[in-house]
Amino acid sequence: MATDTASRASLDVREMQSVAPEADVQRRKHTLEESMRKTAGNGAVAYYAAQNPAINTAMTHRNIDFVNDGEGGYRDAASIDEVLAYGTARRARVTREIKDGERHAVTVVGHLPMSMCEPDGTTYHPLDTTTGLPKDGKDGRPLVTLPRYRAKDEAEMRRYFSEFIDFQATNILPGGHDAIHGGSINLDESRPHVQLLVDTYEKDPRGKEPDALRNGFSRAFGRHRSDRKVQKVSKTGNPMVAADGSPIMVGEGARRKMERYHCELKSHMIDAGFDIEAERDAVRHDRRLVLPDYQEVQDLRTETAAQAAIVEEAEADLGLVAAGLVEERQALHEKAQALEIDVFGDVVSEVQAHEREVEKDLAARRAEVEQLRKKAESEGYEKGLARGTMRAAVEFEEVEAPSLRATARAEGRAAGEAESAKIREEAQEAAEQARRDERAARVAREEAEKRLAELPEYDPKVAVQEMQAIRHDAAERVRVVAIEKGAYRTDPTTGKAVIEPASAVIDRQAAALWDQRRAGKKGPMPTETVGMRAEKVRGIARGGQKDLAKANASAERSRSQSNDGMGR
């Protein structure tokens, strides 16, 4: 069984790209539920154990989950939410909004060196990332079985992880201790390790915002204008110089920055008294493999070692057979010489024939060995391809898919807001029209009341008396000759006398006098009684009230439509 037993100070970093504030919180929550599964609860323990057989649920209760206490230290975490709240409060102080695609958080993982570990007596079968089934088990071969490890000295383990966390705060994170939200020391997996959830925010005090922050990811893990200068190297790793022989200096950049962090971490741990190998893990660090990929590589190494053992065994058998033939041939030759017989040639022929048969057998077995080797290489390629495909799918779900969902939500929200604005505009216009109608109705009512108020009051008794007096005056003025109860008048056209009733003459004279009387008053003489006038006023008032009620109802409908348009 091939395992990585080198005693190294490991440091693995994984970045989280922003999609949207709410989605970013969920991403941090899922990360914490996996690493702090003890605090997250039994549901989280069962869920992640089903995905990762390295988790020994009987040991999860020994995990150490912690949260930043905000006072320069850490305390035991009571819930996942308080770690999330700490990170959310930090992000709220960032003055420039973090855009989609920018890094908003980082997970940091460090394993306990193998020199500080010992097997705990349990094993597990790693799962194939493509099939989800335990690895190997093909063609009658046994399953891949890996051991779990525990700390030899728990006190030294705690001291190691404390130094590891302090190193992040002092040497890497721009925000120092405050940038560490929380984490967990996992003791229930294949090997003790610490997982930290951190941010890269740094202080950016300004005016009325002394606690303001800004994102310093590029300063910590990317390329930044403040990077220290280092000599440029070629693709083959050779230092580069200018034409005059002077070194070509460039900014450190992300890759060499991480290399420096690894070297500084090793030096820090060695100075702290830990048994750490000074060299770095080229396979893991040069290729920048994150923890799951590295574990996959180790499992593939184990499988490859098993297949290599079969090949070596077959080659060893071939070697033993060949050696036996050489010894047998030499013995026969010596025996023939000792007997001094002429049959040596025959013996040699027999030996040579036997050798040819053995050579054919050796060729067949060599072909079998070559086939085994090619099969191992092919399976390794297929596994690598499958692993890469799986990694691409995971990265799509973690990076691109949330962005696409956020874009769809934003477009839907924009369309809804545009439609809502249109409805509000139409409702506001309807409300304004209702208010105009209400004002017009009020003006009409006031004008009617004003006109009614200008009409003179009318008393029927007085009017009758005046009419009778006028008729009497008219009758007194008429001087006619009584002819069969009639009277005559001169036709103004013919000049002849026209006989007509005296009452008609009196009426005509009364009408003229009535017109004279009316001309002497302001405005027309009343032609209706007090009761008729009162009834008319009440009718106009009732009509105004109906118009007002209609205008109010229209305004209320407009306000209701406006509220509906605003999503109420």
Secondary structure, DSSP 8 states (H G I E B T S, - for coil): -----------EEEEEE-S-HHHHHHHHHHHHHHHTHHHH-HHHHHHHHHH-TT--GGGGGG-EEEEE-SSSSEEE-S-HHHHHHHHHHHHHTBSS---TTSEEEEEEEEE--GGGEEEEEEEE--B-TTT-SBSB-GGG--B--EEEEEES-HHHHHHHHHHHHHHIIIII-TTGGGGEEEEEEE-SSSS-EEEEEE--EEE--BTTBTT-EEE-HHHHHS--TT--EEE-B-TTS-B-B-TTS-B-EEE-HHHHHHHHHHHHHHHHHHHTT----SS--HHHHHTT--HHHHHHHHHHHHHHHHHHHHHHHHHHHHHHHHHHHHHHHHHHHHHHHHHT-TTHHHHHHHHHHHHHHHHHHHHHHHHHHHHHHHHHHHHHHHHHHHHHHHHHHHHIIIIIHHHHHHHHHHHHHHHHHHHHHHHHHHHHHHHHHHHHHHHHHHHHHHHHHHHHHHS----HHHHHHHHHHHHHHHHHH-----BTTEEEEE-TTT--EEEEEHHHHHHHHHHHHHHHHHHTSSS----S-HHHHHHHHHHHHHHHHHHHHHHHHHHHHHHHHHHHHTT-
